[in-house]
Amino acid sequence: MLDTFSVTLGIVAFGLIGWYGMEIALKATKVREYSPGIIDVPVWMSKWIVPIGAFVFCIELLLDGAKHIKTIINPSSE
């Protein structure tokens, strides 16, 4: 049960991180944010790393949580 609770807490936490990161990435993409200099370096692309990583980790946590719930429902299958 504690594993299931921690997976749920992780999904909520990383879901919020991904959501907020996605808002920042969308704003940066909309204005095509860049770092000015001799050569303008686009920054907006790198801002997508956090939300993509957080959402992929949420998928992994969902799969892990499904295994824990399956074990709770049917403990003899392990």
Summary of the structure (lengths in Angstrom):
residues: 78
radius of gyration: 18.3
end to end distance: 15.4
largest distance: 65.1
contacts: 192
relative contact order: 0.18
helix: 77%
strand: 5%
